[in-house]
Amino acid sequence: MSNNPSQRSSPFSAAFSRRAFLARNAMGVGGTALAWLLAEEQMLATPSAVPRGPRSLDLKPKASPVPARARAMISLFMHGGPSHVDLLDPKPELTRLSGGDYPGEVTFSFINRASKKLMGSPWKFRRHGQSGTEVSELLPCFSEIVDDACVIRSMHTDINGHEPSIWYMHTGKAQPGRPHLGSWLTYGLGSENRNLPAYVVLTDPGGHPVDGVRNWSNGWMSPLFQGTVIRPTEPRILNLDPPPELKGTMQRENLAFLHRLNQEHLLRHPGEADLEARIASYELAAAMQTSAREALDLSSESEATRTLYGLNEPATREYGTRCLIARRLVERGVRFVQIFINGQIWDNHESISRSLPDCCRKTDRPAAALVKDLKARGLLDTTLVHWGGEIGRLPVTENHGAAEKAGRDHNGQGFTCWLAGGGIQGGMTYGATDEFGHRAVVNPVSPLDYQATLLHLFGLDHQTLIYHHNGLEQRLTDNKPARILHEILRSNAG
């Protein structure tokens, strides 16, 4: 790019590009609201390569085709694969035969550390609640909410790898590059709050989860439907306030100038898919500056609420804070919130006797508190809460020598998750793995079944919610058969 003034024919020339202007003059507006704000005011043009389907490419509230039970969803995603046979899927036969050889075939991910030696759970299970659901002693807080939750013990991806199973659970296909479930929900239903993002991601201060930003990708959908990341530490949103020298008149003039640049650019390149070509105004960002700050400010929460989430305890403070923020966000109309952990802490290949309790101490109390808090505020009926990972663990030991170093390898053939609220029937278990916990054998639930059921709770049909891409009708369930799990829905939930 030339810096020669003689080559600048106008302030709209390529030499003084919009990209450079944005880079130098952010005016304090956080990127969290940008795509949402522009599209909401119809300043984000529809990419020409993406024909409009049955729903327009904006985040204005849309009525569901049929009455919905769920209005919002919070997903507590447990990367790495929690060991279901040690947490929520008790196997007395596995315990009885512990130390013997598994009689069937096993697919190992790490053959050099493999063993067919059965390893019964070292933790005790007890029945809880009126439902009598059996829960491990590692989850004492979840045991207090079992009557509000449905424990699905027959999830399966039939894939042992982390990333393909994550893609399958999140996007409907075991391949990268597709839109996340949260993108589909915001595409189908829009937002209920003009001043906050519709789809929010709460990441861990220890770092991103395995597979990084693809966990909240919009894939081939408009960037409008990508998850908005809120930082795990303060300031949770950068640059909410403009620098002092850009406030007031200076900011208004910058916005007006940027608007003129955009109009000139759009006239030259109508229908261009580049997001920057659609930036026309930051005017609504002021509204988010106020709303986001208020939503993320926990100072008004009572001491009882802070104690409930474990904010006063080192082990639960951080995860509890994000669970509480999630409640505040859905309370204010955010459609979809997903809370991630760093890396894949549930990937307990070794020393599971130490690492699994650590995972539970971090997450059990905050997760249960979220359900209790939503229920107390009358929000659980319309807020769907999900807890679970992408795979489970094998019933055999991945033994590194000494017993205290034993772990469990990946198991995509059978694992457990739980759902609460949003039209789900609480106090029940659904499906089952075999007597060892290896494979789903009773009422198996695939990721496509899970996704079709969630869309149904939001009043959407997985067969008719369509996004047109490359001339094809795309669906969350990848145009494949999927069943709605009517058995786990409350009788008045359809």
C-alpha positions as CSV (number, residue, x, y, z in Angstrom):
1,M,0.0,0.0,0.0
2,S,1.4,3.3,-1.0
3,N,1.8,6.2,1.5
4,N,2.3,8.8,-1.2
5,P,-0.4,11.5,-0.7
6,S,-0.5,12.2,-4.4
7,Q,-1.9,8.7,-4.9
8,R,-4.8,9.3,-2.6
9,S,-7.6,10.5,-4.8
10,S,-10.2,10.6,-2.1
11,P,-10.7,9.5,1.5
12,F,-12.5,6.5,0.1
13,S,-9.5,5.3,-1.9
14,A,-7.8,1.9,-1.3
15,A,-4.8,3.7,0.3
16,F,-7.0,4.8,3.2
17,S,-8.7,1.4,3.5
18,R,-11.6,0.5,5.7
19,R,-9.5,-2.2,7.1
20,A,-6.9,0.3,8.2
21,F,-9.5,2.7,9.5
22,L,-11.1,-0.1,11.7
23,A,-7.7,-1.2,13.0
24,R,-6.8,2.3,14.0
25,N,-10.1,3.6,15.2
26,A,-12.0,0.8,17.1
27,M,-13.7,3.5,19.2
28,G,-13.8,1.2,22.2
29,V,-16.4,-1.1,20.8
30,G,-15.8,-4.8,21.7
31,G,-15.9,-7.2,18.9
32,T,-18.5,-9.3,20.8
33,A,-21.4,-7.3,19.5
34,L,-20.3,-6.3,16.1
35,A,-21.9,-8.8,13.7
36,W,-25.1,-8.9,15.8
37,L,-25.5,-5.2,15.9
38,L,-24.9,-4.7,12.2
39,A,-27.3,-7.4,11.1
40,E,-30.0,-6.3,13.6
41,E,-30.0,-2.9,11.9
42,Q,-29.9,-4.6,8.4
43,M,-26.4,-3.2,7.8
44,L,-24.9,-6.7,7.2
45,A,-25.7,-7.7,3.7
46,T,-26.6,-11.3,3.0
47,P,-23.7,-13.0,1.3
48,S,-24.6,-13.7,-2.3
49,A,-23.3,-17.3,-2.0
50,V,-25.9,-18.1,0.6
51,P,-29.4,-17.9,-0.6
52,R,-32.0,-17.1,1.9
53,G,-33.9,-20.1,3.2
54,P,-37.1,-20.3,5.2
55,R,-35.5,-17.9,7.8
56,S,-33.9,-14.6,7.1
57,L,-30.3,-14.0,8.0
58,D,-30.8,-11.7,11.0
59,L,-31.2,-12.1,14.7
60,K,-34.7,-10.6,15.0
61,P,-36.9,-12.8,17.2
62,K,-38.7,-15.5,15.2
63,A,-41.7,-17.6,16.3
64,S,-41.1,-21.3,16.3
65,P,-43.4,-23.3,13.9
66,V,-44.9,-25.1,16.9
67,P,-45.2,-24.1,20.6
68,A,-41.8,-24.3,22.3
69,R,-41.0,-25.5,25.8
70,A,-37.4,-24.3,25.9
71,R,-36.5,-20.6,25.4
72,A,-32.8,-20.9,26.2
73,M,-30.1,-23.5,26.7
74,I,-27.0,-23.7,28.8
75,S,-24.6,-26.5,27.9
76,L,-21.9,-27.5,30.4
77,F,-19.6,-29.3,28.0
78,M,-17.1,-31.7,29.6
79,H,-14.3,-32.2,27.2
80,G,-12.3,-35.4,27.4
81,G,-15.0,-37.9,28.2
82,P,-16.2,-38.3,31.8
83,S,-16.0,-41.9,33.0
84,H,-19.7,-42.9,33.1
85,V,-19.0,-46.2,34.9
86,D,-17.4,-44.2,37.8
87,L,-20.1,-41.4,37.9
88,L,-23.6,-42.1,36.6
89,D,-23.7,-45.6,35.2
90,P,-23.2,-48.2,38.0
91,K,-22.1,-51.6,36.9
92,P,-22.2,-54.3,39.7
93,E,-21.0,-57.0,37.4
94,L,-18.0,-54.9,36.4
95,T,-17.2,-54.6,40.1
96,R,-17.8,-58.3,40.8
97,L,-15.4,-59.4,38.0
98,S,-12.8,-56.6,38.5
99,G,-9.4,-57.9,37.8
100,G,-10.6,-60.5,35.3
101,D,-10.4,-60.3,31.5
102,Y,-13.1,-58.6,29.5
103,P,-14.8,-61.4,27.4
104,G,-15.5,-59.3,24.3
105,E,-13.8,-57.2,21.7
106,V,-12.4,-53.8,22.7
107,T,-11.4,-50.9,20.4
108,F,-8.4,-49.2,22.0
109,S,-7.1,-45.7,21.1
110,F,-3.7,-46.4,22.6
111,I,-2.8,-50.1,21.9
112,N,0.6,-49.8,23.5
113,R,-1.0,-49.1,26.9
114,A,-4.0,-51.4,26.4
115,S,-5.3,-54.1,28.7
116,K,-8.4,-56.3,28.7
117,K,-8.2,-56.3,32.5
118,L,-11.6,-55.2,34.0
119,M,-11.5,-52.4,36.5
120,G,-14.5,-52.0,38.7
121,S,-15.2,-48.5,40.0
122,P,-13.4,-47.8,43.3
123,W,-16.2,-45.3,44.2
124,K,-19.6,-46.3,45.8
125,F,-23.0,-45.6,44.3
126,R,-26.1,-44.9,46.2
127,R,-29.7,-44.2,45.3
128,H,-30.9,-40.6,45.7
129,G,-34.2,-38.6,45.5
130,Q,-37.7,-39.9,45.1
131,S,-36.6,-41.4,41.8
132,G,-33.9,-43.5,43.4
133,T,-31.4,-42.7,40.7
134,E,-28.0,-44.2,41.5
135,V,-25.2,-41.6,41.6
136,S,-21.5,-42.0,42.5
137,E,-20.1,-40.6,45.7
138,L,-18.0,-38.3,43.5
139,L,-21.1,-36.3,42.6
140,P,-22.7,-35.4,46.0
141,C,-24.3,-32.2,44.7
142,F,-25.7,-33.7,41.6
143,S,-27.3,-36.3,43.8
144,E,-29.4,-33.4,45.3
145,I,-31.0,-32.6,41.9
146,V,-31.5,-36.0,40.4
147,D,-35.3,-35.6,40.5
148,D,-34.9,-32.6,38.2
149,A,-32.7,-34.4,35.7
150,C,-32.9,-37.1,33.1
151,V,-29.7,-39.3,33.0
152,I,-29.2,-40.7,29.5
153,R,-27.0,-43.8,29.9
154,S,-27.0,-44.8,26.2
155,M,-25.2,-42.0,24.3
156,H,-22.9,-43.2,21.6
157,T,-20.9,-41.8,18.7
158,D,-19.2,-45.1,17.7
159,I,-16.0,-43.0,17.4
160,N,-13.2,-43.1,19.9
161,G,-11.4,-39.9,18.9
162,H,-12.0,-36.7,20.7
163,E,-12.3,-34.2,17.8
164,P,-14.6,-36.3,15.5
165,S,-16.9,-37.1,18.4
166,I,-17.0,-33.4,19.5
167,W,-17.9,-32.4,15.9
168,Y,-20.6,-35.1,15.8
169,M,-22.1,-33.9,19.1
170,H,-21.9,-30.2,18.3
171,T,-22.6,-30.1,14.5
172,G,-24.3,-33.4,13.4
173,K,-21.4,-34.8,11.5
174,A,-18.0,-36.2,12.5
175,Q,-16.2,-33.7,10.2
176,P,-15.0,-30.2,10.9
177,G,-16.4,-27.1,9.2
178,R,-20.1,-27.3,10.1
179,P,-22.2,-24.9,12.2
180,H,-22.6,-25.5,15.9
181,L,-25.9,-26.4,17.5
182,G,-25.9,-22.9,19.1
183,S,-25.6,-21.4,15.6
184,W,-28.6,-23.4,14.4
185,L,-30.7,-22.3,17.4
186,T,-29.9,-18.6,16.9
187,Y,-30.4,-18.9,13.1
188,G,-33.8,-20.6,13.7
189,L,-35.1,-18.4,16.5
190,G,-33.1,-15.2,16.6
191,S,-32.4,-13.3,19.8
192,E,-34.7,-12.0,22.6
193,N,-32.3,-9.2,23.6
194,R,-31.3,-6.4,21.3
195,N,-28.3,-5.5,23.5
196,L,-26.6,-8.8,24.1
197,P,-25.3,-11.5,21.8
198,A,-27.7,-14.4,21.1
199,Y,-25.0,-17.1,21.4
200,V,-22.4,-16.7,24.1
201,V,-19.3,-18.9,24.9
202,L,-17.7,-18.8,28.4
203,T,-14.1,-20.2,28.2
204,D,-11.8,-21.3,30.9
205,P,-9.0,-19.1,32.3
206,G,-6.7,-22.1,31.8
207,G,-7.1,-21.9,28.1
208,H,-9.4,-23.0,25.2
209,P,-10.8,-26.6,25.1
210,V,-9.4,-29.1,22.8
211,D,-10.1,-28.2,19.1
212,G,-10.1,-24.5,20.1
213,V,-12.4,-22.0,18.4
214,R,-14.0,-24.7,16.2
215,N,-16.1,-25.5,19.3
216,W,-18.3,-22.5,18.6
217,S,-17.9,-22.1,14.9
218,N,-20.6,-20.9,12.6
219,G,-19.2,-23.1,9.8
220,W,-20.6,-22.1,6.5
221,M,-23.4,-20.0,8.1
222,S,-23.3,-16.2,8.2
223,P,-20.7,-15.0,10.7
224,L,-23.7,-13.5,12.5
225,F,-24.4,-16.9,14.0
226,Q,-20.9,-17.6,15.4
227,G,-20.5,-17.9,19.2
228,T,-19.4,-14.8,21.0
229,V,-16.6,-15.4,23.4
230,I,-16.7,-13.7,26.8
231,R,-13.3,-13.6,28.4
232,P,-12.8,-15.8,31.5
233,T,-11.0,-13.1,33.5
234,E,-11.6,-9.4,34.0
235,P,-12.2,-7.4,31.9
236,R,-14.5,-10.0,30.4
237,I,-15.1,-7.8,27.3
238,L,-12.3,-5.7,26.1
239,N,-12.7,-2.1,25.0
240,L,-16.3,-1.7,26.2
241,D,-15.5,2.0,26.8
242,P,-14.0,4.2,24.1
243,P,-10.7,6.0,25.0
244,P,-11.4,9.4,26.5
245,E,-10.1,11.2,23.4
246,L,-12.6,9.4,21.3
247,K,-15.7,10.0,23.4
248,G,-18.6,12.2,22.5
249,T,-18.3,14.3,19.3
250,M,-15.1,12.5,18.1
251,Q,-16.8,9.1,18.3
252,R,-19.9,10.3,16.5
253,E,-17.8,11.8,13.7
254,N,-15.8,8.6,13.4
255,L,-19.0,6.6,13.1
256,A,-20.4,9.0,10.5
257,F,-17.2,8.8,8.5
258,L,-17.1,5.0,8.7
259,H,-20.7,4.9,7.5
260,R,-19.7,6.9,4.4
261,L,-16.8,4.6,3.7
262,N,-19.1,1.6,4.0
263,Q,-21.7,3.0,1.7
264,E,-19.0,3.8,-0.9
265,H,-17.6,0.3,-0.6
266,L,-21.0,-1.4,-0.8
267,L,-21.8,0.5,-4.0
268,R,-18.6,-0.7,-5.6
269,H,-19.0,-4.3,-4.3
270,P,-22.7,-5.2,-4.0
271,G,-23.3,-8.5,-2.3
272,E,-19.7,-9.1,-1.3
273,A,-19.5,-11.7,1.4
274,D,-16.6,-10.2,3.3
275,L,-17.9,-9.1,6.8
276,E,-15.9,-5.8,6.7
277,A,-17.8,-4.9,3.5
278,R,-21.0,-4.8,5.5
279,I,-19.8,-2.7,8.5
280,A,-21.9,0.4,8.3
281,S,-22.3,1.6,11.9
282,Y,-21.4,1.0,15.5
283,E,-24.2,3.1,16.8
284,L,-25.9,0.4,18.8
285,A,-22.7,-0.6,20.5
286,A,-23.4,2.0,23.2
287,A,-26.4,-0.1,24.2
288,M,-24.3,-3.2,24.6
289,Q,-21.7,-1.3,26.5
290,T,-24.3,-0.8,29.2
291,S,-26.1,-4.1,29.0
292,A,-23.0,-6.3,28.9
293,R,-21.4,-4.6,31.9
294,E,-24.6,-5.1,33.9
295,A,-25.1,-8.7,32.9
296,L,-21.5,-9.6,33.9
297,D,-21.5,-7.7,37.2
298,L,-22.1,-10.2,40.1
299,S,-22.0,-7.5,42.8
300,S,-25.8,-7.5,43.2
301,E,-25.9,-11.3,43.8
302,S,-26.7,-12.3,47.4
303,E,-24.3,-14.0,49.7
304,A,-26.6,-17.0,49.7
305,T,-26.4,-17.2,45.9
306,R,-22.6,-16.8,45.9
307,T,-22.4,-19.6,48.5
308,L,-24.7,-21.8,46.5
309,Y,-22.4,-21.7,43.4
310,G,-19.2,-22.1,45.6
311,L,-17.8,-18.7,44.8
312,N,-16.2,-18.6,48.3
313,E,-14.3,-21.9,47.8
314,P,-11.1,-22.1,45.8
315,A,-12.0,-25.4,44.0
316,T,-15.4,-24.1,42.7
317,R,-14.9,-20.3,42.5
318,E,-14.0,-20.0,38.9
319,Y,-16.4,-22.5,37.4
320,G,-19.1,-21.4,39.7
321,T,-18.7,-17.8,38.6
322,R,-19.2,-18.8,35.0
323,C,-22.3,-20.9,35.8
324,L,-23.7,-17.8,37.6
325,I,-22.9,-15.6,34.7
326,A,-24.7,-18.1,32.4
327,R,-27.8,-17.8,34.6
328,R,-27.7,-14.0,34.4
329,L,-27.3,-14.2,30.6
330,V,-30.3,-16.4,30.0
331,E,-32.3,-14.3,32.5
332,R,-31.7,-11.4,30.2
333,G,-32.7,-13.1,27.0
334,V,-29.5,-14.8,25.7
335,R,-30.5,-17.8,23.6
336,F,-27.6,-20.2,24.0
337,V,-24.7,-20.3,26.5
338,Q,-22.0,-22.9,26.5
339,I,-19.4,-23.2,29.2
340,F,-16.1,-25.0,28.4
341,I,-13.2,-26.3,30.4
342,N,-9.5,-25.9,29.5
343,G,-8.1,-28.7,27.4
344,Q,-9.8,-32.0,28.2
345,I,-9.5,-32.5,31.9
346,W,-11.8,-35.6,31.8
347,D,-9.4,-37.5,29.6
348,N,-8.3,-39.7,32.4
349,H,-5.8,-42.1,30.8
350,E,-3.8,-42.4,34.0
351,S,-4.1,-41.9,37.7
352,I,-7.9,-41.8,37.5
353,S,-8.1,-42.2,41.2
354,R,-6.7,-38.7,41.6
355,S,-7.7,-36.9,38.4
356,L,-11.4,-37.8,38.3
357,P,-12.2,-36.5,41.8
358,D,-10.4,-33.3,40.8
359,C,-12.7,-32.8,37.8
360,C,-15.7,-33.4,40.0
361,R,-14.6,-31.0,42.7
362,K,-14.4,-28.3,40.0
363,T,-17.7,-28.8,38.4
364,D,-20.2,-30.8,40.5
365,R,-21.3,-28.0,42.9
366,P,-21.6,-25.2,40.3
367,A,-23.5,-27.5,37.9
368,A,-26.0,-28.5,40.5
369,A,-26.3,-24.9,41.8
370,L,-27.2,-23.7,38.3
371,V,-30.2,-26.1,38.2
372,K,-31.3,-25.2,41.7
373,D,-31.0,-21.5,41.0
374,L,-32.9,-21.6,37.7
375,K,-35.6,-23.6,39.4
376,A,-35.9,-21.2,42.4
377,R,-36.2,-18.3,39.9
378,G,-38.9,-20.0,37.8
379,L,-36.5,-20.3,34.8
380,L,-35.9,-24.0,34.7
381,D,-39.1,-24.8,32.9
382,T,-37.9,-22.8,29.9
383,T,-34.1,-23.2,30.2
384,L,-32.6,-26.5,29.1
385,V,-29.4,-27.5,30.9
386,H,-27.0,-30.1,29.4
387,W,-24.1,-31.8,31.1
388,G,-21.8,-34.2,29.3
389,G,-18.8,-34.8,27.0
390,E,-18.1,-36.3,23.7
391,I,-17.2,-39.9,24.7
392,G,-17.0,-42.1,27.8
393,R,-14.3,-44.4,29.2
394,L,-13.6,-48.1,28.8
395,P,-14.4,-50.7,31.6
396,V,-10.9,-52.0,31.3
397,T,-7.8,-50.6,32.8
398,E,-5.2,-48.6,30.9
399,N,-2.5,-49.7,33.4
400,H,0.8,-47.9,33.6
401,G,2.2,-50.2,36.2
402,A,1.2,-49.4,39.8
403,A,-2.5,-49.5,40.6
404,E,-2.6,-45.8,41.5
405,K,-1.5,-45.0,38.0
406,A,-4.2,-46.9,36.3
407,G,-6.6,-45.0,34.0
408,R,-9.3,-45.6,31.3
409,D,-9.0,-45.3,27.5
410,H,-11.6,-43.7,25.2
411,N,-15.0,-45.2,24.7
412,G,-17.3,-43.9,22.0
413,Q,-19.6,-46.9,22.0
414,G,-21.4,-46.0,25.2
415,F,-21.4,-43.0,27.7
416,T,-23.7,-40.8,29.8
417,C,-25.0,-37.3,29.8
418,W,-27.8,-35.6,31.7
419,L,-30.5,-33.0,30.8
420,A,-32.7,-30.9,33.0
421,G,-35.4,-28.3,32.5
422,G,-36.8,-27.0,29.2
423,G,-39.5,-29.7,29.0
424,I,-37.3,-32.7,30.1
425,Q,-38.9,-35.2,32.4
426,G,-36.9,-35.2,35.6
427,G,-36.2,-38.0,38.0
428,M,-35.6,-40.7,35.4
429,T,-32.8,-42.6,33.6
430,Y,-33.0,-43.5,29.9
431,G,-31.3,-46.2,28.0
432,A,-28.5,-48.6,29.2
433,T,-25.1,-49.9,28.3
434,D,-24.2,-53.5,28.6
435,E,-23.3,-55.2,32.0
436,F,-19.7,-53.8,31.7
437,G,-20.6,-50.3,30.5
438,H,-18.9,-50.7,27.2
439,R,-21.7,-50.4,24.6
440,A,-25.1,-48.8,24.4
441,V,-27.6,-51.6,24.1
442,V,-31.0,-50.4,25.3
443,N,-32.5,-47.3,23.6
444,P,-29.2,-46.1,22.1
445,V,-29.1,-42.4,21.6
446,S,-26.9,-40.9,18.8
447,P,-25.9,-37.3,18.6
448,L,-28.5,-36.8,15.8
449,D,-31.2,-38.1,18.2
450,Y,-30.0,-35.7,20.8
451,Q,-30.0,-32.8,18.4
452,A,-33.4,-33.6,17.0
453,T,-34.8,-33.7,20.5
454,L,-33.3,-30.4,21.5
455,L,-34.7,-28.7,18.4
456,H,-38.1,-30.2,19.1
457,L,-38.0,-28.7,22.6
458,F,-37.4,-25.3,21.0
459,G,-40.3,-25.7,18.7
460,L,-38.2,-26.5,15.7
461,D,-38.2,-29.5,13.4
462,H,-34.8,-30.9,12.5
463,Q,-36.2,-31.9,9.0
464,T,-37.6,-28.5,8.1
465,L,-35.0,-26.2,9.7
466,I,-32.9,-25.6,6.6
467,Y,-30.0,-23.4,5.7
468,H,-29.1,-23.2,2.0
469,H,-25.4,-23.5,1.3
470,N,-23.7,-24.3,-2.1
471,G,-27.1,-25.0,-3.6
472,L,-27.9,-27.7,-1.1
473,E,-30.4,-27.8,1.7
474,Q,-28.4,-28.2,4.9
475,R,-29.8,-29.5,8.2
476,L,-28.2,-29.8,11.7
477,T,-28.9,-33.6,11.6
478,D,-27.0,-33.8,8.2
479,N,-30.1,-34.9,6.3
480,K,-29.9,-38.2,8.0
481,P,-32.6,-40.1,10.1
482,A,-32.9,-39.0,13.7
483,R,-35.6,-39.6,16.3
484,I,-37.1,-37.4,18.9
485,L,-36.8,-38.9,22.3
486,H,-40.4,-38.4,23.3
487,E,-39.9,-40.8,26.2
488,I,-37.7,-38.3,28.1
489,L,-40.1,-35.4,27.6
490,R,-42.6,-34.2,30.1
491,S,-46.1,-35.3,29.2
492,N,-47.1,-31.8,28.2
493,A,-43.9,-31.2,26.3
494,G,-45.0,-33.2,23.2
